[in-house]
Amino acid sequence: MRHDVGPPCECADGSPYAYWTRDGDPTRVVLYFQGGGACFSAETCSFTDGTYDVNVTDEDDPSGAGGIFDATDPRNPVAGWSFVYVPYCTGDVFLGDAVHEYAPDLVVHHKGFVDANHGLTHLLEHYPDAEKVFVTGSSAGAIPSPLFGAFVADALPDADVAVLGDAAGAYPDNPVVNTAIGGLWNTFANVPDWPENADLTPADWSIPGLYRQAGLHAPRVRFARYDNAYDEVQAGFVALSGLADATVLDLVETTEAAIEEAGVPLSSYIAPGTRHTILWRPEFYDLTVEGVPFVDWVTDLIDGERPTDVHCTDCGAPPA
């Protein structure tokens, strides 16, 4: 079901926002954040040829998608669950709350945090008795998933909460980038008032840091990530950010180690190749790495386990 909402929710070009829901078991709910790029300059934020989605259309309707969205597949661990599907159209990986002028004719409404929070509010208002919540997202939508997983854990203290980030593990903790891009999006204004965040600065508020801070705040939440070793889309955005000195695999391993060294358990599934995202693809059911089917690994996560890391041994090579 499509829900059209007015301000303060909106898309990058100022157009109206909308999201989708599917009612299933009210005690089991998926909160899913859509992907769709990011922007941080006049070139990348262009409404016509930028590096992100700028509005919500009927094409964003997930009802015909595969993977976890296919309620008819008996292998689907969330087939009968309720869904809150949060589209992405703001260029700020759901962390922003700003209106920024990149050029005289280019004013971008970075309202992703507002849109994401509306999706969370829908979940809490319509499924207040949820016993299991799976918070997940793909690409840009993977990035806010740990943060909103902790929000769900705070709001529903008796619910079992699992988080899976699909294809965003390569973005590093770089204080200069954190401050510069975070400043454009006004991300630091949305840092939760948690004791764990008391001493943070804008330079500290990073993408892998979302796992660290959320995990320290809500240790009962189970956190996991999926990445392809040489994901070509992540490689492209790493290069756009000026951080192209390492491969995606190197960066995924580095961010995972930093999160775990901070005391936050993180289950990781690293597949070979250059593909980007998996949750809506046939590979959600078909992929097996080192003898472990991905669908079984995710099912274990949802069912209450912290699945063992899976790492390709023959991971392929970076895109040419």
Secondary structure, 3 states (H helix, E strand, C coil): CEEEECCCCCCCCCCCEEEEEECCEEEEEEEEECCCECCCCCCCCCCCCCCECCCCCHHHCHHHCCHHHCCCCCCCCCCCEEEEEECCCCCCCCCCCEEEEEECCEEEEECHHHHHHHHHHHHHHHCCCCCEEEEEEEHHHHCCHHHHHHHHHHHCCCCEEEEEEECCCCCCCCHHHHHHHHHHHCHHHHCCCCHHHCCCCCCCCCHHHHHHHHHHHCCCCEEEEEEECCCHHHHHHHHHCCCCCCCHHHHHHHHHHHHHHCCCCCEEEEECCCCCCCCCCCHHHHCEECCEEHHHHHHHHHCCCCCCCEECCCCCCCCC
